């Protein structure tokens, strides 16, 4: 298993997602925000049981488990 770093790129993506979701009144939990930001920053799909929360994030490729 590869552990992805939480670096400046992921942080910037998290801020961008937060601002977008806040302006539309659709915030997600902070931990979900960081998971989504990591997937987007590393151009990876996100496998989840919680599609409802993550589908609010634009550009995120979701794989429903």
N, C-alpha and C positions, 0 to 999 in steps of 0.2 A: 504494500500500500504506500502511496506517495502522500506525504503531508505537504499541503500547499502553504506557502508563507503568507502572512497577513502583512503586506508591505504597503508602500505609499500608493501604488496603483490600485490595490484593492480598496484602500481607504478612500481614495478619490472617487472610485466607482460607488462606494457605499454612500458618500455624501450626495452624489448625483441622484442616486435612486431615492434617498430620503427626501430630498427637495422636491422631486417629481411627485412622489406619493403623498407628501404632506400638502402640496398645492392642490391636489385633487381630492384630499380628504380620505385617502385609502392607505394609511400607514399599516405596516406589518410589524411584527415583533422584531426587536433589535437583532436577536440571534438569527432570525430568518433573513433579515436585511444583509447581514454579514455573509451568510451562506450564499445568497444570490449574488452579491458583489464578487465573491471569490470565483464563482462559476463564470460570471461574465468577464471578469478580468483575465481569466485563464482560458477563455473561449471553450468552455466545457459544458456538456449537458448536465442537467440536475435531475437525479432520480429521487423521487419523493412520494410519500403517502399523503402529503399535504398540498396538493395541486391548487386548491382554492386560494391559499395565501400567496403562493409564488406566481400565479398567473397574473397578478397585478403588476409584475415587474416586466417592463418592455424589453424585448430582445432576448429573453431567457428561454432556452430550449429545455422543455420539461419532459421527463420520462416518468409516467405514472406507474407506481409499483402496486 
